[in-house]
C-alpha cells in the first residue's frame, strides 16, 4: 500500500533552499509592516552563485537546518515555543 506522500515531489538541497526563500519572500511582500529583520534575512539569503549566499553563513545555516530536520524528524518545530516579537 502506498502513502499519499509517495507521490510528493522530492527536492534537492538547492531547490528546497529556493523554495524556502520564495516562501519567506512572498510572506514579506504581503506583510504590511515589512519587518526589517525579514528584509535582512532575505537579503542575506540571496544567492550570488552556486551555493554562494550574500552572507556566506546562510548556506551553512541552511545545511544545519536540513541536518536537524533529517536527524530530529517532525519534532523540530514543536520543541520550543516561538518567542513574541520585541516592541
N, C-alpha and C positions, 0 to 999 in steps of 0.2 A: 504494500500500500504506500502510495506517495503522499507526501505532505504538500500543502499549498506553497510552502517555502521552496520546494524543489524547483518550481517554475520561476522563481525570482532571479533577476539578473545578478551576476557576480561582478564586482568592480575591482580593478587594480588599486593599489595604494594611490596612484596618481589620480585616477578617476574619482575615487572616494574623497580625496582632498578637494578636488574641484567641485564635487557635489556639496561638500560642507561649505566651501567658500560661497557658492551660489545660493545656498540656503540662508546663510547668515546675511549675505548682501541683499537678498530680496526682502528679508525682515527689516533690515536697516532702512531700505528705501521706502518701506511702508510706514515706518515709525515716525510720528510727527515730531518727536523730541530729538531725533538723530543724535544719540548719545556719543560723546567724544571718544569714550573707551571703545565702542564698537567701530567707530571710524578708524581708530588706530589699529585695532585688530585686523580689519580688512586691508588696510594699507600695508601692514607688516606681512600679511598672508599672500599678498600679490606676488605672482610668480614672475621672475625676471629671466628665467631659463629653466632648463630641465632640473627640477627639484631644487631650484635656487630661489628662495623667497627673498623678499625685500629685507626682511630681518632674518638672517641665517638661522637663528634659533628656532624659528617657527617650524621648519621642516623636521628638526629634531624633536620638538614638542609633539608634532603630529605623529611621528613614529612611536613615541612613548605612549600616546593616547591609543593608538592601534594596538600596541602590545598589551596595554592594560585591559582593553576590551577582549582581546583574544585569551588573556590569562584569566580574568575575573568573570567573563561572561555577562549575563544580564543584570548582575547585582551592582555594576559600576554606578549607574545613575541614582540608585536609591541609598547609597551608603551614607551620604551626608546631606542634610537639608541645604537648599540654596539660600545663601545669605541675602537679606534685603539690600537694595542699593543704598548707598550713603547719600544723605542730602547735602 
